[in-house]
Amino acid sequence: MLALAAVDTLAAIGFALIYAAGGSRLLTQGAFLVSLVVFFVSVTALWARIERSRSGLRDVVARIGRGSLALIVVIVGLPALVLAPLLGLQEALPAAAGFADVVRPTLVLLLIALAWAVVVNLAGATIVAGAALWTAVTRRSRAGP
């Protein structure tokens, strides 16, 4: 579960960085889209590889539970780790400092990144389920009637 949580965290941070670079015009639109696609495919492949590397004898419910628990840890933990210090600084600094202009975009980036992490999990689970189905079908066809 910790490995999947690490991949989910990596996905969220990576997508946040890509969106931050795109939003600040450090990436062209084409580079932004290519970055999203390449990073999405890479992180999804890593997620699926980690999930498939575990014992293949576990049932589907255990796999879904483990992946869901890892995602929930990231969805709850990452905003707490990112927003708690920012909101604490916002309270400590005077309004004239304009720190609210930092908190709002950070919150938006965090929400987008977490949404992408969920999509990575769904795509990875689909790949793992499809591979398991393919293996089951090919084993039956080899065994014959």
N, C-alpha and C positions, 0 to 999 in steps of 0.2 A: 504494500500500500504506500509506503514512503517513496518508493521509486516513481509511482504514478503521480503522487502529490508533487514530487520534484519536477516532473515533466509538465504538469499543469501550471506550476509556478513559473517555470521557464517559458511556457507558452504565453501566459498573461504578461510577463515582463517584456518578452520579445514583441508581442503585438502592440503593447503600449509604446515601446520605443519606435516601432515602425510608424505608428500613427503620429507620434510626437514629431518625428523627423518629417513626415509628410505635411503635417499641419504648420510647421515652421518653415516650409518651403526649402528644406535641405534636400529633398528628393523631388524629382520631376514626377508628374502623374504616372508616366510609364514605369519609372523606377519604383514608385510606391506600389503599383499593382503587381509588378514582378516580385518585389520583396514579400508582399502578402502571400502570393501563391507559393513561392519557394519555401518560405518559412512554414506555412500551413502544411504543405506536403511533408516537409522534414519532420516537424513536430508530431504530426499524425503517424508517420511511419515509426518514429521512435516510441510513441505511446503503444502502438500495436505490437511492436517488437518486444517491449517490456511485458506486456500482457500475455503474449504468446509464449514467452520464455518461462513462465511459471508452469507448474505441473499441469499437464493437459488432462488429468483425471478429475479435476474439480468440476463441479456442476455449474450450470449457467447462473444460478442464483448467487452462488459465492463469487463468481467473477463480476457480476453486475453490482453486487454489494460492495466489493472491494473498490471497484472503479468509482462508484457513486460516493463512497466515504472519502476517498482521496479528493474528489472534486469538491465535496462539501467543506472539507478542511481548508482548501484553497479559497473557496468563495467566502468563507467566514473569516479566515485568518489573514489573508492578504489585505482586505480593506482595513482591518483593525491595525495592522502593522504600518500601513501607509497613511491612513487618515487620522489616526490618533495623534501623532506628532504634529501634523499640519493643523489640525483643529486646536491643539494646545498652543501652538505658536500664534494662531489667529486670535485667540483669546488674550494672549500676553502682549501682542503688539497693538499699537494704537490704530484706529481705523484709517488714519491718514497715511499709514505705511502702504496701504493698497494690497495687503496680503490676500485679501479675498479674491483678487485677480489670479492668484496662484492656485487657490483651493478649488475653484470651480473647474478649470481645465483638467486638473489632476483627477477630480472625481469623474469627469466625462471619460478621460483616458482609461481610468480604472474600470468603469462599466463596460466600455467597448472591449477592453482586454479580457475581462471575465466572460463576456459573451462569446468571444472567439475561443476561449478555453473550453467552454461548453460544447461548441461546435467541433473542436478537435476531439473531445471525448466521444461525441456521437459518431463522428467519422471513424475513429479508431475502433469503437465497439462494432460498428458495421463491418469493418474490414475483418476483425477477429471472428465475428459470427459467420461472415461469408466464407472465410477460409475453413472454419470448422464444418460448415455445411458441405463445402466442396470436398473436403477430406472424407466425410461420411458417405457422400454419393459415390465417389470414386472407389472407396473400399467395397461398397456393396456391388458395384458393377464388376469389379475384379473377382469377387467371391462367386458371382453367378447365382442363378436361381436355386 
